[in-house]
Amino acid sequence: MAVCLLLAGLVFMAALGSVSSSASPSSGASDSTQLAGSTPSPAGAYGAYGSYGDASSSPSAGAAAGRPAGALAIRVDDQLGPVLTDGQGFTLYRFDKDTSKPPASNCSGACATTWPPAVNDATTSPGTGIDQAKLGEVARADGTRQLTVGGWPAYRYAQDTAPGDTKGQGVGGTWFALAPDGTKAKAAGADASASAAPTAPAPAGTMPQPSQQPQVKVQISVVMNPQLGQIMVDGHGRTLYHFGKDTAWPMRSNCEGQCLKTWPPAPPVDADKVKGVDPKLIGKLQRPDGTWQLSINCLPAYLYSGDQGYGDALGNGIDNQWSAINPQGKPAGK
């Protein structure tokens, strides 16, 4: 909010001095143009990974061979902290029965159907915060080049059916989500042995009490989008957007009625629960109906109902008015 108050003072001074209105910070949003990544992904873009876990289908050679790792990224998980993901946002794992010195995979056959290797090819690239020196590859028996991280072969898990799933964490006491440096992912300060034991599922029909439900520790963070670079997402991995027709001073939303069904207002967050973003950019505004909406860099923030998975930015560039937000609070991809 301090940024917004400072902005108000600057605008007032500009008016007294007859300074050109082009200094208004809202001009950046209203002048937004078609950005990369605005073309929606085909329906069921994530279904290919989910099909690995379909017990009704027989394992195929293609499934066992794995899929390209793509543009790697870091996701901050509520329970595990920083977790390495592939280009579509799926969690990558390591296997305790493998070795890192020298790198070697001991998962083949049926194991590789449940845990498809992440293939290292020309599409593999490190995102922000990922050390290129930690990435490598190991030749599998079938000739596939499997990605390694810190020497450890990287895999996906067949039962992870959506980006952000971590259902493979702790399976068999030997499978763990990969941290960006190749170690086992775990929240800062967590006991390393705690991540070794898989969490027992709650009895069917049992609803956890509020005190037992996992708390969202980071309410806004930054992820790497392959087309747009770094973008802001909320605590559930949903991309945040600005609307070019909104104004920064006075701060006002011009998305009403039917618009709100496609672009629901993002709820306010605690400024001290953001990661990778200057807390001074975070604020809120009260809408005409009395509800509160998150603001970023003095502009209202929204979600897009058409986003299908973690870190999707399918709303970017729509009508040349909607843009994902970079860590500086500006349109992403520019």
C-alpha positions, 0 to 999 in steps of 0.5 A: 500500500505504501507504493500506492500512496507514494504513487498518489502523491506523485500523480498529484504533483504531476497535475500541479506541474502540468506534467504529461499524463504519460507518467501514469503507471496505469499506462503500462497496463492499458497499452498491453499488446498480444503476449507470448503464451496466449494460445490455450493448450489443447484440452487434456494437455496433462492427461498423457501423464495421468494415463501412466497410472491407468490400471486398465491399460497395459504398459507401453514401450513409449510410457516406459521410455518416459517423456522429455523433461522440458523447461525445468522450474521450481515450485514452492510446495506448502509441505516440502518447500522448493520442488523441481518440476518439469516443463508442464509443472509435474513433480520430479522424483529421485529413487534411493536405490539409484546411485549418483556417483556414478549416476545409475538408474535401477528402475526399469521394466514395470518400475519405469512404467510407474515411474517414467524417466524424465528424458534429457533432450534438446528441450531440457533447460534450467529455469531461474534458480536452477544451477545448470552445473547440477544437470546431467544425464545417464544412458539407460539400457534402452538407449534413452538419455535420462535427466540427472539432477545432482547426479540422481536420475529424475522420474515422474510418478504415474499417479500424479495426474495434475501439475503440483501433485506430490503423490509419489513423496515417500512411496515405499520409503525410497521415492522422494520429490527432488529439490532443485539441487538434487537432494530430497525436497523438504521444508526449511527446518524440517527433520530430514527423517520426517520426509522418509515416511509417507503420510498415512491417508485419512479414513474414508469419509473423515474430514480433517479438523481446521487445525489439522488442515495444511496451512498455505505458508506462501500466498504469492510466489514466482514460477518460471513460465516457458513462454513468459519467464517469471510470473506471479502465482497464488498459494495454489499455483494459480496465475495472477493477472492484470486488466488493461482497462483498470486504473491505478489512481484512483485504484479501480476495477473495471471488470464487472458482471459477466467479466467476473465469471471469467476473471474472478478477483484474487482474494487479498493476501498477507504481505509478509507471506509472499516469496520472490516479490517485494511486499510493498507491491502487495495491497488490496482494494474494496470492490463496489459490493463490499468485498476485498480484492488483491492488488499488485503494484496498485492495480487489481489482480485476477485469476483466469477461469480457463487456466487448467493446471499449475502455473498455466497462463492461458489468459495472457494476451486475451483481448490485448488487455489481460496480462500475467504479472512478473515479479516487478508487478508489470506485464510478463514477457515484456 
